[in-house]
Amino acid sequence: MTDSSIHEISQALPVVSVLVSLALIFSPALSVALPHGASCIASLGQCVVDDAAEAAVDANPARLATAPAVMRMGVLGATHAVSLKPCDGGSCSAHRRPEGLIALQIGWSSALTERLGIGMSLHTPYNTLVQIVAAEGNAPHWPLLDSYGQKFQLQVGAGYRLFDSLSIGLTSRVTASIGSQIRIDLAGDQVTHSDIAIELSPSFSLCAGLHWRPNRRWALALVWKQASAVAYEIPANVSVSSLIAADLNLTQMGNATPHTLQLALGWKRPHFGAEFGLDWMHWSALDDLSPNLQVRATGTAVEGLGLEDLASIDTMNGWPSLSDTVSLAISAWRHFDDELTLR
């Protein structure tokens, strides 16, 4: 099995020498189904119901209404492996990816008034601004984990406390989409002209949340997250003397997450607590994510091939039908003392 080819569009980011938190993800579903921040991932999504500080921007913006003033930085790491059964008449070797640091996270929250709070979070690949991974057709991959680690996402949200026990909130999420222009001219074996231009443009999605705590022990949270994806568009112009002049345009929607609805119930005592969460992910409504290649070519080398008119190529021979998923998460924590907590 060949390794996945990786194409990176890199921009240097400042090196953060102090890392407040480091999360290891052993289940790819956690990377999207659970909220921003290592502390939330470690507690299996407790930030949806419990006090979440800056992580509430992504977990449940309604919690920003009572979030404290705090700023945190961290990195997200991952390690996992899969062993494959024999395939294609032979044995497929074990495939392992990715490992090490894959994303940088920065979060901030603050109270503006007694009832209104705001927050911001930034999530970006660790040492690149945007990363695109193209997997081999028969290679296993984890769309949820890959999506979370490769996205550049800025989130800004606010929460408002309507009553002492009821809060609502809204977050706007900005994700970077990629566009580029490639031009190459050849004369014989010489490159007479080459030009590559890259553009990043924003795409927006929303996250809305509600939090109700009727008493100190019980709390209920409801969160809806709008589907989001990164759009890629890579047009290319290639000419080789009079042999061929080709215009190609590759478009795709990638790093996608579907509409998600989360319902969570939390129970808390002074030194012990638990949360029960139910997530529904609307995969069946996800748009076609297969790459689309459009080609127009002229010249003596391609005469009679019918490429003078624009032709579209379905690179995946049809987009598969996806099914919605429902997942249940149960987490618990215990404070042994002021310095030790087990989740």
RAJO-V540860 format. One record per backbone hydrogen bond with DSSP energy under -0.5 kcal/mol. NH is the residue of the N-H (numbers start at 1). CO is the residue of the C=O. If there is no record, write none. Layout:
BEGIN
nh = (NH NH)
co = (CO CO)
END
This chain:
BEGIN
nh = (5 7 8 9 10 16 17 19 20 20 21 23 25 25 26 30 31 32 33 34 41 42 43 44 45 46 48 49 50 55 56 57 58 59 60 63 64 65 66 67 70 70 72 74 75 76 77 78 79 82 87 90 92 95 97 100 102 103 104 105 106 107 108 109 110 112 113 117 118 119 120 121 122 123 124 126 129 130 131 132 134 134 135 139 143 146 147 148 149 150 151 153 153 154 155 156 157 158 159 160 161 162 162 163 167 168 169 170 171 172 173 173 174 175 175 176 177 178 179 180 181 182 183 184 185 186 187 190 192 192 193 195 197 199 201 203 205 207 208 209 210 211 212 213 215 219 220 221 222 223 224 225 226 228 230 232 233 234 235 236 237 238 239 240 241 243 244 245 246 247 248 249 250 251 251 252 254 254 257 260 261 262 263 264 265 266 267 268 269 273 274 275 276 277 278 279 280 281 282 283 285 286 292 293 294 294 295 296 297 298 300 301 302 303 305 311 313 314 315 315 317 325 327 329 331 332 333 334 335 336 336 337 342)
co = (134 132 6 130 8 14 15 17 18 73 73 75 23 77 24 27 28 29 29 30 37 38 39 41 40 40 45 46 46 52 53 54 55 55 56 60 61 62 63 64 68 109 107 105 21 103 23 100 25 95 90 87 90 82 80 78 76 76 124 74 122 72 120 70 118 116 116 159 110 157 108 155 106 153 104 102 9 9 150 7 5 132 133 136 141 142 143 144 145 146 147 123 151 174 121 172 119 170 117 168 115 160 166 166 211 160 209 158 207 156 171 205 154 173 203 152 201 231 199 233 197 235 195 237 193 239 190 187 185 190 185 183 181 179 177 175 173 171 224 169 222 167 220 165 218 266 212 264 210 262 208 260 206 257 254 252 178 250 180 248 182 246 184 244 186 240 240 298 238 296 236 294 234 249 292 232 230 252 228 225 280 223 278 221 276 219 274 217 272 333 267 331 265 329 263 327 261 325 259 281 282 283 251 313 249 292 311 247 307 245 242 243 299 300 302 295 293 312 291 313 314 281 279 277 275 343 273 342 271 334 340 340 334)
END
